[in-house]
Amino acid sequence: MTNPLNDNRLLLKIAKKYGTPVYVYSEAVINRQIQKLQKDFKDLPFDIHYAMKANENPEILKIMLKNGLGVDAVSVNEIKRALSLGFEKEKIIYTPSCPSVNDLKFAFDHKIHTHIGATEYFDFILKNYPATSIGLRINPGNQIGGNQKIATGHNDSKFGIPINQLDVIKRYIRKGLKVDSLHLHTGSDVGTWQDLARSVDVIFDFAKYFEGLKYIDLGSGFKVKYHPEDKTIDLKAYAFYIKKKIDALPYPVRIKFEPGKFLVSDAGVLLVKVNVVKQGFDKKFVGVNSGFHHLIRPMYYDAYHEIVNLSNTGSATEKYDVVGVLCEEDTFAHNRLLPTVTKDDILMIKNAGAYGFSMSSVYNLQDKPKEILISGGIITDISHP
């Protein structure tokens, strides 16, 4: 597969035509990632539901729809967008965090299968939707490494029903609560499949207390390479481990995965323009026409994103802090070695397809970036509000 995001000349042409800042996405890369999952998980009875919070652009969602994927929604508006684009309600799963009663009513009234993450909602469900089957989002109490802002399965996490509340769940099932599926999500960017497997152990042990579950949803957490030295997860080994767990259950069950970052992170870049190269006391600053209002991950998660100077690919390098235009600290990179940067150069920030535009804002009344899709050699402006 030829990756158009590796074509510096093409990206410079896009920056010139559409202006900057601009997100550029590749459909070919998304298709490649989908195909990898389909290949690595082929021995499992599985479904893929794209975690649309990673990038909810309608054209990106249409690519998922075309590939036969479902979606994982976390808000009512995400459900509405998925339905409006043609996703069948059976292909939408809803996994909210601390939803309002009105949010749950919308999902239940529209027959959207919902994962409930707190036992405190059970009385409402039994009273108002006693015939509706639900999924349970379980917190496995699994502490993993990495940034704790994206770890969601540990003891201090707000997400999911703690496993020590099994007796409460059983009591409500005796009252008539209908449970047909279990869900967990250990976190994002998990380092090894063994880390994920610890949560798999917990959820399959938990499944033994239920009869005839339709599916077990294992979320995602599949690591992508942000730093050149990062290592990705051995998905084939992970699939083999899951298959053994399925075979040991007394009833057949499907597996669902909810990848977001894995499918779209490497499929997007953010192109920015250099406003100024500024000499500080002891370092040089590259000031670009963007900031954390366009890509918050470096500031919020201390995330590493590779930066490429598309305007100068020479071998001579200097060390810079790459910073933005906002009225407060908004640093993309500290002490980053780059080919010599000058005013008006175009920089590419890689791995920006996930949680880039979807977490952007108009802070300081700055405009949001445009969005461009490269599909089969065709370049399309897919910007949306």
ZIUR-V725953 format. One record per residue. N is the residue number from 1. PSI is psi in degrees with one decimal (* if undefined). OMEGA is omega in radians with two decimals (NA if undefined). NEAR is the number of other C-alpha atoms within 12 Angstrom. Layout:
# ZIUR-V725953
N	PSI	OMEGA	NEAR
N	PSI	OMEGA	NEAR
This chain:
# ZIUR-V725953
1	128.8	3.05	14
2	121.9	-3.11	15
3	112.4	-3.13	24
4	-18.4	3.14	29
5	-5.8	3.02	39
6	1.2	-3.10	23
7	94.3	-3.07	20
8	-40.2	-3.13	23
9	-42.1	3.12	18
10	-44.0	-3.13	22
11	-38.9	3.09	39
12	-37.1	3.09	32
13	-40.8	3.11	20
14	-43.3	3.12	36
15	-39.9	-3.13	33
16	-41.3	-3.07	20
17	-43.6	-3.00	17
18	-10.3	-3.09	25
19	173.6	3.13	25
20	158.0	-0.02	35
21	151.0	3.14	39
22	132.2	3.00	42
23	137.0	3.10	49
24	126.1	-3.09	51
25	151.7	3.10	49
26	119.5	3.08	41
27	-34.5	-3.12	39
28	-38.7	3.14	28
29	-40.2	3.09	34
30	-46.8	3.13	40
31	-38.8	3.12	31
32	-42.8	-3.11	24
33	-39.1	3.09	31
34	-45.6	-3.12	35
35	-34.2	3.11	21
36	-45.1	3.12	21
37	-44.2	-3.13	34
38	-36.5	3.14	25
39	-46.3	-3.06	16
40	-27.3	-3.11	22
41	14.8	-2.99	28
42	-23.5	-3.13	21
43	2.7	3.11	24
44	150.1	2.94	30
45	92.8	-2.92	23
46	158.9	3.01	31
47	147.0	3.07	35
48	126.3	3.03	40
49	110.1	-3.12	39
50	128.0	3.10	46
51	93.5	-2.93	44
52	-12.9	3.08	44
53	-22.7	-3.14	38
54	-38.7	3.11	36
55	106.3	-3.00	41
56	14.5	3.12	42
57	132.4	-3.10	35
58	-36.7	-3.12	29
59	-32.0	3.05	29
60	-42.1	3.12	47
61	-35.4	3.11	39
62	-32.4	3.08	30
63	-42.2	3.11	36
64	-42.3	3.13	38
65	-43.0	-3.14	28
66	-30.4	3.13	18
67	2.4	3.09	24
68	11.8	-3.13	23
69	155.4	2.91	38
70	-171.6	3.10	37
71	152.4	2.96	49
72	119.2	-3.14	45
73	148.1	3.13	40
74	4.9	3.10	35
75	161.7	3.10	31
76	-40.2	-3.14	32
77	-32.1	3.04	19
78	-40.8	3.06	35
79	-46.7	-3.12	41
80	-41.0	-3.14	26
81	-43.3	-3.14	28
82	-44.7	3.12	40
83	-40.6	-3.10	28
84	-24.7	-3.12	16
85	-4.3	3.06	25
86	5.4	3.05	24
87	128.9	3.07	32
88	146.9	-3.07	23
89	-27.3	3.12	27
90	-17.3	-3.12	23
91	4.5	3.13	29
92	128.0	2.98	41
93	144.4	-3.02	49
94	119.0	-3.12	46
95	78.5	-3.08	43
96	162.4	3.04	35
97	115.2	3.13	26
98	52.3	-3.09	23
99	159.6	3.01	24
100	163.7	3.07	17
101	-38.2	3.13	23
102	-35.0	3.07	15
103	-46.3	-3.13	27
104	-39.8	3.10	35
105	-43.2	3.14	22
106	-48.3	-3.11	23
107	-47.5	-3.11	37
108	-41.6	-3.13	29
109	-28.8	3.13	19
110	11.4	3.07	22
111	37.6	3.08	24
112	122.2	-3.11	37
113	129.4	-2.95	38
114	135.0	3.04	45
115	122.6	-3.11	45
116	129.6	-3.04	45
117	15.7	3.13	38
118	132.8	3.13	31
119	-18.6	-3.12	33
120	-15.0	3.11	20
121	-8.4	-2.99	29
122	-40.3	-3.13	34
123	-43.2	3.10	21
124	-44.3	-3.10	22
125	-45.5	-3.14	30
126	-36.1	-3.11	23
127	-40.5	-2.98	15
128	-27.3	-3.10	18
129	57.7	-3.03	24
130	-23.0	-3.12	20
131	-2.3	-3.07	17
132	126.9	3.06	28
133	141.2	-3.11	27
134	164.5	2.92	39
135	156.4	3.10	37
136	124.1	3.00	47
137	119.2	-3.05	42
138	137.3	3.01	46
139	112.5	-3.05	39
140	-6.9	-3.09	44
141	39.6	-3.07	32
142	108.9	3.11	32
143	124.3	3.10	25
144	169.0	3.12	32
145	-173.6	3.10	22
146	-171.8	-3.09	22
147	123.6	-3.06	21
148	-11.1	3.07	23
149	-16.9	3.09	24
150	17.5	3.00	30
151	122.8	-2.96	33
152	7.3	-3.09	39
153	23.4	-3.13	43
154	173.7	-3.01	30
155	-28.7	-3.09	22
156	7.7	-3.10	18
157	144.8	3.09	26
158	-12.3	-2.97	24
159	133.4	2.96	35
160	164.5	3.09	37
161	121.4	3.13	40
162	142.1	-3.09	32
163	-21.0	-3.13	35
164	3.5	3.08	18
165	22.7	-3.13	23
166	-40.3	-3.13	25
167	-36.5	3.09	16
168	-44.5	3.12	21
169	-46.7	-3.14	33
170	-40.5	-3.12	22
171	-41.0	-3.13	16
172	-30.6	3.06	24
173	-38.7	3.08	26
174	-27.7	3.10	14
175	-11.7	3.11	17
176	-1.2	3.12	21
177	131.6	-3.09	30
178	118.6	-3.13	32
179	122.0	-3.11	37
180	3.3	-3.11	30
181	157.9	3.07	35
182	148.7	-3.09	49
183	144.6	2.92	49
184	159.8	3.03	50
185	110.2	-3.05	50
186	-33.1	-3.11	49
187	-178.3	-3.10	40
188	148.3	3.04	36
189	41.3	-3.13	39
190	140.3	-2.96	39
191	-41.1	-3.07	28
192	159.5	3.09	27
193	-25.2	3.10	29
194	-34.4	3.06	26
195	-43.9	3.10	33
196	-36.5	-3.08	42
197	-30.0	3.12	36
198	-37.0	3.08	29
199	-35.5	3.07	40
200	-43.0	3.10	39
201	-46.1	-3.08	28
202	-47.1	-3.04	31
203	-34.2	3.10	43
204	-34.2	3.02	38
205	-39.7	3.11	23
206	-37.8	-3.08	34
207	-22.6	-3.12	36
208	-18.5	-3.14	23
209	2.2	-3.13	24
210	157.6	-3.13	29
211	128.7	2.99	21
212	43.6	3.06	20
213	142.0	3.11	30
214	-38.4	3.13	27
215	160.5	2.95	37
216	123.5	-3.10	43
217	118.9	-3.08	42
218	12.4	3.11	42
219	-135.9	3.12	44
220	-111.3	-3.07	44
221	5.3	-3.08	39
222	121.8	-3.05	39
223	141.7	2.99	31
224	161.1	-3.08	37
225	106.3	2.99	26
226	-47.0	3.12	29
227	142.4	-3.13	18
228	-26.5	-3.12	14
229	-1.9	3.11	10
230	148.9	3.06	17
231	138.4	-3.14	18
232	167.2	-3.10	22
233	143.8	3.02	27
234	91.3	-3.05	25
235	-30.2	3.11	32
236	-40.9	3.09	22
237	-39.2	3.11	19
238	-43.3	3.13	32
239	-41.1	3.13	32
240	-39.4	3.12	21
241	-44.0	3.14	26
242	-39.8	-3.12	39
243	-40.5	3.11	27
244	-37.1	3.12	18
245	-40.5	3.12	31
246	-45.1	-3.10	30
247	-25.6	-3.11	18
248	-11.9	3.12	17
249	148.9	3.14	26
250	-1.9	3.12	17
251	153.5	3.14	19
252	147.8	-3.13	22
253	144.0	3.05	31
254	159.7	3.10	30
255	136.3	3.03	35
256	142.7	3.02	37
257	150.1	-3.10	40
258	61.9	3.14	43
259	139.7	3.02	42
260	-70.6	3.14	43
261	-41.5	-3.09	40
262	-33.9	-3.07	46
263	-31.3	-2.97	48
264	-10.1	-3.07	44
265	-55.8	-3.09	41
266	-7.9	-3.12	40
267	4.4	-3.11	43
268	145.1	3.03	43
269	157.6	3.05	48
270	121.6	3.10	51
271	128.0	-3.13	49
272	159.1	-3.13	46
273	143.4	-3.14	38
274	119.2	3.08	32
275	-38.5	-3.05	25
276	146.8	2.91	23
277	114.1	-2.91	27
278	133.1	3.08	21
279	122.0	3.05	14
280	-162.0	3.11	12
281	-53.1	-3.02	7
282	5.5	-3.10	11
283	166.8	3.06	18
284	140.8	3.09	26
285	133.4	2.96	35
286	109.5	-3.13	45
287	117.0	-3.09	35
288	166.4	-3.07	39
289	47.9	3.14	37
290	-163.8	-3.14	44
291	-168.0	-3.09	44
292	-9.8	3.04	40
293	-14.2	3.09	36
294	-35.3	3.12	45
295	100.5	-2.99	47
296	-12.6	-2.99	32
297	-43.6	3.14	35
298	-37.4	-3.11	33
299	-39.0	-3.03	24
300	-38.4	-3.07	23
301	3.9	-3.00	22
302	35.7	-3.04	22
303	142.6	3.06	30
304	129.4	3.00	29
305	126.6	3.09	38
306	139.2	3.14	29
307	132.4	-3.11	36
308	133.3	3.03	36
309	100.0	-3.11	40
310	-24.8	-3.08	35
311	-16.1	-3.14	29
312	105.3	-3.13	23
313	21.5	-3.12	20
314	172.4	-3.05	15
315	-24.2	3.13	11
316	129.3	-3.07	13
317	157.4	2.99	17
318	164.5	-3.12	22
319	130.9	-3.07	22
320	156.6	2.77	30
321	125.6	3.11	30
322	117.4	-2.98	44
323	168.8	-3.06	37
324	-164.3	-2.95	34
325	-0.7	-3.02	31
326	168.2	-3.03	24
327	13.3	3.11	16
328	-178.8	-3.11	14
329	122.8	3.07	21
330	75.6	-3.01	31
331	127.3	3.05	36
332	-32.2	-3.09	43
333	140.7	3.06	35
334	135.7	3.01	26
335	46.9	-3.10	20
336	129.6	3.06	27
337	122.3	3.13	25
338	149.2	2.94	32
339	142.6	-2.99	24
340	125.9	-3.07	28
341	136.5	3.07	37
342	164.9	3.13	26
343	139.0	3.11	22
344	0.4	3.02	26
345	153.2	3.06	31
346	122.5	3.09	41
347	143.3	3.07	44
348	124.6	3.04	41
349	116.8	-2.99	43
350	169.5	3.13	39
351	47.0	-3.08	41
352	10.4	-3.09	46
353	-20.0	-3.13	47
354	133.9	3.09	44
355	35.9	3.03	41
356	-85.1	3.13	47
357	-36.7	-3.06	42
358	-22.5	3.10	35
359	10.6	-3.10	25
360	165.2	-3.10	29
361	178.6	3.07	23
362	32.9	3.11	19
363	141.8	-3.01	21
364	17.9	-3.06	16
365	33.7	3.03	12
366	144.6	3.09	20
367	151.8	3.00	22
368	157.7	3.11	30
369	160.7	2.94	38
370	166.2	3.09	33
371	131.3	-3.09	40
372	137.5	3.10	38
373	130.4	3.02	37
374	119.2	-3.09	33
375	111.7	3.12	26
376	35.2	3.14	17
377	-5.6	3.12	16
378	132.0	-3.13	17
379	124.1	-3.04	22
380	136.9	3.01	22
381	114.6	-3.11	25
382	25.0	-3.12	26
383	142.9	3.12	23
384	161.7	-3.11	18
385	*	NA	16
